[in-house]
Amino acid sequence: MAAPNGMTVDELLALPAAIDLDTANSALGIGRSTGYGLAKAGQYPVAVLRLGNAYRVVTSDLLRLLQVERPTCSAPTTSAVGGAGLCA
């Protein structure tokens, strides 16, 4: 299923907890120059973290903006390798 932003919902849900600005730009369907310009001006659509010379975006904020929800499971299971709280 394709999201209206250049990335599929599955791709969005597979993102790590924090992503670089280029990945966030891709998810939002905006170009690199526009994204960096918005970040520098403090006008990016979600909070941007400045870590040294790098910009990072918290994925949960991005998903909230795009109205993409992580699936929940009602009965977490455990795996044979010691994993707990995983959805079956």
ABEGO torsion letter per residue (X at the ends): XBBAAGBBAAAAAABBABBBAAAAAAAAGBBAAAAAAAAAAGABABBBBBBEABBBBBAAAAAAAAGBBBBBBABBBBBAAGBBGBBX
